[in-house]
Amino acid sequence: MDKLKKFELMEKIVRQMQDLKNSQQAIIEKVGKLEVDNFDLNDKNLAKVLSDIHQRTADNFDSINELLNGFSDKTENFGEKNNVDKLKEQQEINDISGKRS
């Protein structure tokens, strides 16, 4: 895989992890609303299971966030090290002139 394609794949993975992080955040918020709704109902099973789900989802959120931060840094460093901006410019020039690299 050439460096530009590798960088583009890395960027795609970063975007997907950001989406995953946002999804986990939405789940945490929805479970929190269910927990609040259960205060008046006071269903013990619902309270326990929702609390467990909340904790596991929060743990997953933390893991995803840590992975995302590390991989984002790795992607940025790869881009800088391999001068990806210049590679993109060259690819655009090649595409305009009808050449493929």
NORSULJO-V628501 format. One record per helix or strand of 2 or more residues. SS is the DSSP state (2 for helix, 1 for strand). FROM is the first residue (numbers start at 1). LEN is the number of residues. If there is no record, write none. Layout:
BEGIN
ss: <SS	SS>
from: <FROM	FROM>
len: <LEN	LEN>
END
This chain:
BEGIN
ss: <2	2	2>
from: <3	44	84>
len: <39	38	13>
END
